[in-house]
Amino acid sequence: MDAAGAALLYGEVLVAARELLVPLPGRAARVLGLAGLENPGAGDAGEIARWADPRATDCFFRSGPSAAWLPVLREHTPHLLMP
């Protein structure tokens, strides 16, 4: 693996560790920030799908995300819309 690949992998590990180890209150601002997006995209939906803590996903939906999220979630992460 070259240096660029190692740096990319390291960044991905840091993101995963944050999702697994940082308590929900430490991520609340990001959860609410995503919920407030008026033009969410596939990357935003992917971020939500990667959350390991179901409380974060629940917090996202309870915060009243904009209607623009529905088609994005349907297209990119339909499993999040299942009951």
NORKA-V484185 format. One record per helix or strand of 2 or more residues. SS is the DSSP state (h for helix, s for strand). FROM is the first residue (numbers start at 1). LEN is the number of residues. If there is no record, write none. Layout:
BEGIN
SS,FROM,LEN + SS,FROM,LEN
END
This chain:
BEGIN
h,3,19 + h,24,12 + h,42,9 + h,54,9 + h,68,9 + h,78,4
END
